[in-house]
C-alpha cells in the first residue's frame, strides 16, 4: 500500500495563509506530521490560492527542506508540473493531472496506455528523466 499525505493543500486556511505570507513553518509542520505518520509521499497542492509558479515551487521546496519523503505533485497546470519535476529531489508521483493536457504537452516522458485496458478514463506511465520508472499512476 502507498500512503499519500494530502494535508498540504491551498484549500486549507492555514496553508493558504502560509503561502500568502511565505511562512514555511506551517508547511514544514504538516510535512513532518505526515512523514512521521508513515506517508510514502507528501502531496503538494496549491489549489486556487495562487496562479504563480513561484508559489507552487516554494511550497515544494519548503516541504523538501523539512522531510526526505518524496513529493506528490498535485496540479493540473502543465507549466507548473514541468517546473516542479525539475526541482524534485526524489522521484515524484504525479497526482491529479488531466491526461488530455498531457497528450499535447512537451513532456516527452509520459507514455499513454489504452483507456479500455484498465477501464479508467486516464492512465499513463510516467518515466522520470533520471531513469527511474516506469510507474503506473492514475490521473
C-alpha positions as CSV (number, residue, x, y, z in Angstrom):
1,X,0.0,0.0,0.0
2,X,1.2,3.5,-0.8
3,X,0.2,6.3,1.6
4,X,0.0,9.9,0.4
5,X,-0.2,12.7,2.9
6,X,-2.7,15.2,1.5
7,X,-2.8,18.0,4.1
8,X,-0.5,20.5,2.3
9,X,-3.3,21.9,0.1
10,X,-4.1,25.6,-0.5
11,X,-7.8,24.8,0.2
12,X,-6.9,24.7,3.9
13,X,-6.9,28.1,5.6
14,X,-3.6,27.7,7.4
15,X,-1.9,26.5,4.2
16,X,-3.4,29.4,2.2
17,X,-2.2,31.9,4.8
18,X,1.2,30.4,5.0
19,X,1.7,30.6,1.2
20,X,0.5,34.2,1.1
21,X,2.9,35.2,4.0
22,X,5.7,32.8,2.8
23,X,5.6,31.2,6.3
24,X,7.2,27.8,5.6
25,X,6.9,26.7,9.3
26,X,3.2,25.7,8.6
27,X,4.2,23.5,5.6
28,X,7.1,22.1,7.5
29,X,4.9,21.1,10.4
30,X,2.4,19.3,8.2
31,X,5.1,17.6,6.2
32,X,6.8,16.3,9.3
33,X,3.5,15.1,10.8
34,X,2.5,13.2,7.7
35,X,6.0,11.7,7.2
36,X,6.0,10.6,10.9
37,X,2.6,9.0,10.4
38,X,4.1,6.9,7.6
39,X,3.3,8.7,4.4
40,X,5.2,7.4,1.4
41,X,4.6,10.7,-0.5
42,X,3.8,14.2,0.6
43,X,1.2,15.7,-1.7
44,X,1.6,19.4,-2.5
45,X,-1.4,21.2,-4.0
46,X,-1.5,25.0,-4.4
47,X,-5.2,24.9,-5.2
48,X,-6.8,28.2,-6.3
49,X,-4.8,30.5,-3.9
50,X,-2.2,31.5,-6.5
51,X,-1.5,31.3,-10.2
52,X,2.2,31.9,-9.7
53,X,4.6,29.0,-10.5
54,X,7.0,30.5,-7.9
55,X,4.5,30.0,-5.1
56,X,4.0,26.3,-6.0
57,X,7.7,25.7,-6.3
58,X,8.2,27.5,-2.9
59,X,5.7,25.0,-1.4
60,X,7.6,22.0,-2.8
61,X,11.0,23.4,-1.7
62,X,9.6,24.1,1.8
63,X,8.4,20.5,2.1
64,X,11.6,19.1,0.8
65,X,13.6,21.1,3.3
66,X,11.6,19.6,6.1
67,X,11.4,15.9,5.2
68,X,13.1,13.4,3.0
69,X,9.7,11.9,1.8
70,X,9.2,12.2,-1.9
71,X,6.7,14.7,-3.3
72,X,3.3,14.0,-4.9
73,X,2.9,16.8,-7.4
74,X,-0.8,17.7,-7.4
75,X,-1.5,20.2,-10.1
76,X,-3.3,20.2,-13.4
77,X,-1.3,23.0,-15.0
78,X,1.4,21.6,-17.3
79,X,3.6,24.6,-16.9
80,X,3.6,24.1,-13.1
81,X,4.1,20.3,-13.5
82,X,7.1,20.8,-15.8
83,X,8.9,23.2,-13.4
84,X,8.0,21.1,-10.4
85,X,9.6,18.0,-12.0
86,X,12.9,19.9,-12.3
87,X,13.2,20.7,-8.6
88,X,12.0,17.4,-7.0
89,X,15.0,15.9,-5.2
90,X,13.5,12.4,-5.3
91,X,11.4,10.7,-7.9
92,X,7.9,12.3,-7.5
93,X,4.4,11.0,-8.0
94,X,2.2,12.9,-10.4
95,X,-1.2,13.3,-8.9
96,X,-4.4,14.9,-10.3
97,X,-3.2,15.8,-13.7
98,X,-5.6,15.8,-16.6
99,X,-4.4,13.5,-19.3
100,X,-5.9,15.5,-22.3
101,X,-3.4,18.3,-21.4
102,X,-0.6,15.8,-21.2
103,X,-1.3,14.3,-24.6
104,X,-0.2,17.5,-26.3
105,X,2.4,18.6,-23.7
106,X,6.1,19.0,-24.4
107,X,6.8,16.4,-21.7
108,X,8.3,13.6,-23.7
109,X,8.5,11.1,-21.0
110,X,4.8,10.4,-20.5
111,X,3.5,7.3,-22.3
112,X,-0.2,6.8,-22.5
113,X,-1.9,3.5,-22.0
114,X,-5.2,2.4,-23.6
115,X,-8.2,3.5,-21.6
116,X,-10.1,0.3,-22.3
117,X,-7.3,-1.8,-21.0
118,X,-7.8,-0.6,-17.4
119,X,-11.4,0.7,-17.6
120,X,-10.4,4.1,-16.1
121,X,-10.6,7.4,-18.0
122,X,-7.0,8.3,-17.8
123,X,-3.9,6.2,-17.2
124,X,-0.4,6.9,-18.2
125,X,3.0,5.7,-17.4
126,X,5.5,8.2,-16.0
127,X,9.2,7.6,-16.7
128,X,11.4,10.1,-14.9
129,X,14.2,11.8,-16.8
130,X,16.7,10.4,-14.3
131,X,15.8,6.9,-15.5
132,X,13.5,5.7,-12.7
133,X,10.3,4.1,-13.7
134,X,8.1,3.1,-15.2
135,X,5.3,3.5,-12.7
136,X,1.6,3.3,-13.4
137,X,-0.3,6.3,-12.0
138,X,-3.9,7.2,-12.3
139,X,-4.6,10.8,-13.4
